[in-house]
Each structure stands twice: as structure tokens, then as C-alpha cells.
């Protein structure tokens, strides 16, 4: 039986998949959410932490971080373009 993107078992054919969806919709079977190995409480705290950090940073500091990130991103893209050009 084929597996979905997170390892869940799903029917290979369209009819089997449709039957399974109908059974889940009517409550005949439970759609089991795969355990991705991540702690849900930690995920929530991480989301809150990112938002709190963004609110705490000054506009000047956020600008510095953004400029450094853009510089790094463009340098990486330039290196990749140079590498591709050398290969041809």
C-alpha cells in the first residue's frame, strides 16, 4: 500500500481513495494524524517566541538583520551563478 508524504497508508487507486475519504467523512473510520516527532507544546512556544522577539527588536536592529540576510542571500546566489557559468 502506498504511503502519503508523512508515511500514512493510503489506497493506490482512485476508487479506494474515494471510499476511504467517504468513510472518514461519515466517521466510520478515524483519520489518524501521523506523529511527526515534534512536541506540539514546543512548537507553540516557538511561534510565540518569534513574535515576541520581533516586537522587542528596535527598528534599527531589524534593519541591520535584514541587510545582513540580504547580503548573504545575494552572495550565495552570485556564487551559484558563477559556478554555473564556469561549468558551461
LINDATA-V412118 format. One record per residue. RES is the residue in three letters. SS is DSSP state (h for helix, s for strand, l for the rest). Layout:
RES	SS
RES	SS
This chain:
UNK	l
UNK	l
UNK	s
UNK	l
UNK	l
UNK	l
UNK	l
UNK	l
UNK	s
UNK	l
UNK	l
UNK	l
UNK	l
UNK	h
UNK	h
UNK	h
UNK	h
UNK	h
UNK	h
UNK	h
UNK	h
UNK	h
UNK	h
UNK	h
UNK	h
UNK	h
UNK	l
UNK	l
UNK	l
UNK	l
UNK	l
UNK	l
UNK	l
UNK	l
UNK	l
UNK	l
UNK	l
UNK	l
UNK	l
UNK	h
UNK	h
UNK	h
UNK	h
UNK	h
UNK	h
UNK	h
UNK	h
UNK	h
UNK	h
UNK	h
UNK	h
UNK	h
UNK	h
UNK	h
UNK	h
UNK	h
UNK	l
UNK	l
UNK	h
UNK	h
UNK	h
UNK	h
UNK	h
UNK	h
UNK	h
UNK	h
UNK	h
UNK	h
UNK	h
UNK	h
UNK	h
UNK	h
UNK	h
UNK	h
UNK	h
UNK	h
UNK	h
UNK	h
UNK	h
UNK	h
UNK	h
UNK	h
UNK	h
UNK	h
UNK	h
UNK	h
UNK	h
UNK	l
